[in-house]
Amino acid sequence: MPMYKVRPVHGAGAVLAEQLPTCMYRLPSVHRRPEPPPQEEVDPSLEALESRQEEILKRLYELKSAVDGLSKMIQTPDADLDVTNIIQTDECSPLTTSGADLDLMLGKDYGALKDIVINANPSLPPLSLLVLHSLLCEHYKILSAVHTHSSVKSVPESLLKCFGEQTKQQPRHEYQLGFTLIWKDVPKPQMKFSIQTMCPIEGEGNIARFLFSLFGQKYNAVTSTLIDSWVDTAIFQLKEGSTKEKGAVLRSMNAALGKTPWLVGNELTVADIVAWSVLQQTGSANAAPANVQKWMKSCENLAPFSSVMKLLK
């Protein structure tokens, strides 16, 4: 039975070219490998930044390796070690008459005098601040002033002249530091150094630390910790503590002063100034042990302490 015929699709082994319709747009073949995008030029500043970052990371790695090596050489001291032996090796220069650079410590303020303003209650004068004022006057040219706030009805004449008589007034710009004491009805002494921006520093011990730092003394970590400890002990236990606490502090002071002439090492520190002031304020000086009595006489042999002693008479 004859079949119908169809047109052959193969001819001589080659695929016949089919005529594609022209009514549609052409698309590129999805089977072709896409051409790589053109390379963008790298910004030279970015290359420099990357190179600098790599250099910093390299130096940090070297520093870390050095610190790790040093840490292996340091032995952790025993908790029961007597730190008084370490204090003797602390390189600390005594209070010299040259003074430190106030611009480095307090910042340079062109055309303005650095002013320290302290509010204190005349019923309990902060003797340590008066001693520190006298010591600062030996190092710097200080413009001192005493004022009375309206909250205080009367102030003893000796406290109004606690900075002495300033007979010769020089131009303000010739002084290095301004020191103003305002007798005011406040619960505890307050100090401001930068009046516009600074929050007040409160407490006689904290203000004494700030004023003593103006001498530029440098201590190691152990000595600094002991100084802070004695200052806090004097304020919170010897001054504000119970009778039992005060007795314990006096015994500790007596033991410490049996080893060294001052509370912390062989030089006068803010710890001695604050502790002496508290003993005078609380009237505990007469009941102090022998070493404490000897230490108090050493303090009072210094001119700044003896000048303050006159205010107590």
C-alpha positions in Angstrom: 0.0 0.0 0.0 1.6 3.3 -1.0 2.5 5.9 1.8 2.6 9.7 1.6 5.9 11.4 1.1 7.6 14.0 3.3 10.4 16.4 2.5 13.7 15.0 3.8 15.3 16.9 6.7 18.8 15.7 6.0 20.6 16.2 2.8 24.0 14.8 2.2 24.7 14.5 5.9 24.4 18.3 6.6 21.6 20.0 8.5 19.5 22.2 6.3 19.4 25.8 7.3 16.0 26.6 8.6 14.5 30.0 8.0 13.8 31.6 11.4 11.0 34.1 11.6 11.9 37.7 11.6 9.0 39.0 13.7 10.9 38.4 17.0 14.0 40.1 18.3 17.1 38.1 18.6 18.7 37.1 22.0 22.3 36.1 22.6 22.9 32.5 23.2 22.8 31.5 26.9 25.4 28.8 26.2 28.2 31.1 25.4 30.8 32.0 28.1 30.2 35.6 29.2 33.0 38.0 28.5 34.9 39.3 31.6 34.1 42.9 32.6 36.7 45.4 31.9 39.2 45.9 34.8 38.7 49.1 36.7 41.7 51.2 37.6 42.7 51.1 41.3 42.8 54.4 43.0 46.4 55.2 44.1 45.2 56.7 47.4 43.4 53.4 48.2 46.5 51.4 47.5 48.5 53.7 49.8 45.8 53.3 52.6 45.9 49.5 52.3 49.7 49.5 52.5 49.6 51.7 55.5 47.1 49.4 57.2 49.3 46.4 56.6 52.3 48.2 58.0 50.3 49.2 61.2 49.1 45.6 61.6 52.6 44.4 61.3 53.9 46.8 63.9 51.1 45.9 66.3 51.9 42.2 65.9 55.6 42.9 66.7 54.5 44.9 69.8 52.2 42.1 70.9 55.0 39.6 70.6 57.3 41.9 72.6 54.8 42.4 75.4 54.1 38.6 75.5 57.8 38.0 75.9 58.1 40.5 78.7 55.1 39.1 80.5 56.8 35.7 80.7 59.7 37.3 82.5 57.7 39.0 85.2 56.8 37.0 88.2 53.6 37.7 90.1 54.4 38.9 93.6 53.1 37.0 96.7 49.9 38.6 98.1 51.6 38.6 101.6 54.7 40.5 100.3 55.5 43.6 102.5 55.3 46.4 100.0 57.2 48.8 102.3 60.4 47.3 100.8 59.3 48.2 97.3 58.6 51.8 98.3 62.3 52.3 99.2 63.2 51.7 95.5 60.7 54.1 94.2 62.5 56.9 92.4 60.7 60.0 93.6 62.3 63.4 93.7 61.5 65.6 96.7 59.4 68.7 96.3 61.8 71.1 94.5 61.4 74.8 94.2 61.4 74.8 90.4 57.9 73.6 90.0 56.3 71.7 87.1 55.0 72.9 83.8 51.4 73.9 84.6 50.6 74.1 80.8 51.4 70.4 80.4 49.3 69.4 83.4 46.3 71.8 83.1 46.3 72.7 79.4 47.4 76.0 77.9 44.8 78.8 77.9 46.1 81.8 76.0 45.3 85.1 77.6 43.7 83.7 80.7 44.9 82.9 84.2 44.2 79.4 85.4 41.8 79.8 88.4 41.2 77.3 91.2 38.0 78.2 93.1 37.2 76.3 96.4 34.1 76.5 98.5 34.6 75.5 102.2 32.7 75.8 105.4 34.3 78.0 108.0 33.0 75.8 110.8 35.3 73.0 109.7 38.1 74.6 107.7 40.0 72.2 105.4 43.5 72.6 106.9 45.1 70.3 104.3 44.1 72.7 101.5 45.7 75.6 103.4 48.9 73.7 103.8 48.9 72.8 100.1 48.3 76.5 99.2 51.4 77.4 101.2 53.4 74.7 99.4 52.2 75.8 96.0 53.2 79.4 96.7 56.8 78.1 97.1 56.6 76.7 93.6 54.5 79.1 91.6 53.4 82.8 91.5 49.9 82.5 92.8 47.2 85.2 93.0 45.3 84.4 96.2 42.0 85.7 97.4 39.5 85.0 100.2 35.8 85.8 99.9 32.7 85.3 102.1 29.5 84.0 100.7 26.1 85.4 101.7 25.1 82.0 103.2 27.7 82.5 106.0 26.9 85.1 108.7 30.3 85.5 110.2 33.8 84.2 109.6 36.7 84.5 112.1 39.3 87.1 111.3 42.1 84.5 111.1 40.2 82.6 108.4 39.7 85.8 106.4 43.4 86.3 106.4 44.4 82.7 106.1 46.4 83.5 102.9 48.2 86.3 104.5 48.3 90.0 103.5 49.0 90.6 99.8 50.5 94.1 100.0 51.8 94.3 96.4 49.3 93.5 93.7 50.9 92.7 90.4 49.0 92.6 87.0 46.9 89.5 86.7 48.7 88.2 83.7 52.0 88.0 85.6 50.7 85.2 87.9 50.8 81.5 87.0 47.8 80.4 89.0 44.8 81.8 90.7 43.7 80.4 94.1 40.3 81.7 95.4 38.8 80.4 98.7 35.1 81.2 99.3 33.8 80.6 102.8 30.4 79.2 102.2 27.8 77.1 103.9 28.5 73.7 102.2 28.4 70.2 103.6 31.9 69.4 102.3 34.6 71.3 100.4 34.0 71.8 96.7 36.5 72.8 94.0 36.2 73.9 90.4 39.2 74.5 88.1 37.4 75.2 84.8 34.3 77.2 85.9 32.4 76.9 82.7 32.7 73.2 81.9 34.0 71.3 84.9 31.9 69.4 87.4 32.9 70.2 91.0 35.4 68.0 92.8 34.0 67.3 96.3 35.7 66.2 99.5 38.9 67.5 101.2 40.8 64.3 100.2 39.9 64.5 96.5 40.8 68.2 96.3 44.1 67.6 98.1 45.0 64.9 95.5 44.4 67.4 92.7 46.4 70.2 94.3 49.3 67.9 95.2 49.4 66.6 91.6 50.4 70.2 90.5 53.9 69.5 92.0 54.4 67.0 89.1 55.5 64.2 91.4 55.8 60.7 89.8 55.2 57.5 91.7 55.1 53.8 90.9 51.9 51.9 91.1 52.5 50.5 94.5 53.3 53.9 96.1 50.4 55.6 94.4 48.0 53.0 95.7 49.3 53.3 99.3 49.1 57.1 99.1 45.4 56.9 98.0 44.7 54.3 100.7 46.1 56.5 103.5 44.1 59.5 102.2 40.8 57.6 102.1 41.6 56.0 105.5 42.2 59.4 107.0 39.0 60.9 105.6 36.5 58.0 106.0 37.8 56.3 109.2 40.0 58.6 111.2 37.7 61.6 110.6 34.2 60.1 110.1 34.6 56.6 111.7 33.8 55.2 115.1 36.0 55.3 118.1 37.1 51.7 117.4 38.0 52.6 113.8 40.0 55.7 114.8 42.0 53.6 117.3 42.8 51.0 114.6 44.0 53.7 112.2 46.2 55.3 114.8 47.8 51.9 115.5 48.4 51.4 111.8 49.9 54.8 111.4 52.2 54.1 114.4 53.4 50.9 112.8 54.0 52.5 109.4 55.9 55.4 111.0 58.1 53.0 112.9 59.6 51.9 109.5 59.7 55.2 107.6 59.8 58.9 108.6 56.6 59.6 106.6 53.5 57.6 106.0 54.6 56.4 102.5 58.4 56.2 102.1 61.0 58.8 102.9 59.3 61.9 101.3 56.3 64.0 102.3 53.2 63.1 100.3 49.6 64.2 100.2 48.8 61.3 102.6 50.8 63.1 105.4 49.2 66.4 104.7 45.6 65.0 104.8 46.3 62.7 107.9 47.8 65.6 109.8 44.9 67.9 109.0 42.4 65.3 110.1 44.2 64.8 113.4 44.1 68.5 114.1 40.4 68.8 113.1 39.3 65.9 115.3 41.5 66.7 118.3 43.1 63.3 118.3 46.6 64.6 118.2 47.2 64.5 121.9 46.1 60.9 122.2 48.2 59.7 119.3 51.0 57.0 119.9 54.7 57.8 120.1 55.6 57.4 116.5 52.6 59.5 115.4 53.5 62.2 117.9 57.1 62.3 116.5 55.7 62.5 112.9 53.4 65.3 113.8 56.3 67.4 115.1 58.2 66.7 111.9 55.2 68.1 110.0 54.9 71.2 112.2 58.6 72.0 111.8 57.8 72.7 108.1 56.7 76.3 107.5 53.4 75.5 105.6 52.2 73.5 108.6 53.4 75.9 111.2 51.6 78.8 109.5 48.3 76.8 109.5 48.9 76.0 113.2 48.6 79.7 114.0 45.0 79.7 112.7 44.1 77.1 115.3 45.2 79.3 118.2 
